[in-house]
Amino acid sequence: MKSINIVECKNEDDLKEVAILAEKIWHEFFPGIISEAQIDYMVEQFQSFDAMQDQVKHQQYHYHKVYEGDELVGYIGLQNQPDRLFLSKLYLKDSARGKHYASEMFEYVKKQAEKYCYSAIYMQFKNTLDFSHEMNWICKC
């Protein structure tokens, strides 16, 4: 069974790689859910190199690249908040989905929370109940 390797972005070149991947992922996953114009807007505002660079410099974000072998297949965006770690972004390319990599990614996120001495991980998404059930989490909604 294949596994993934996750490494923290250390410089602008790493962030540029993530931004390029983000645009690809958004354009492969979201058509049919939101319009191309909405995808372009979301990528520019939140997933572009400039947006990510601003988040890292001014909003206490850190990004992590996810590799399957030598191939960059996903990324994680985390924000250090005063009392919790905010899981802002967790994305995989289509070719990497269905391999249980998201579970490995969440384990990595938990380790990041421990690294920064957080007792809570916060995230926002549309269908919390279904996701929490799938991940065997208890949801206090």
Salt bridges, closest charged atoms under 4 A:
GLU8 OE2 - HIS62 ND1 3.99
GLU8 OE1 - LYS115 NZ 3.69
ASP14 OD1 - LYS65 NZ 2.88
GLU17 OE2 - LYS65 NZ 3.16
GLU28 OE2 - ARG97 NH2 3.34
GLU36 OE1 - HIS27 ND1 3.10
ASP40 OD1 - HIS27 NE2 3.03
ASP54 OD1 - HIS58 NE2 3.82
GLU68 OE2 - LYS99 NZ 2.97
GLU71 OE2 - LYS93 NZ 2.60
ASP94 OD1 - ARG97 NH1 3.34
GLU107 OE2 - LYS110 NZ 2.86
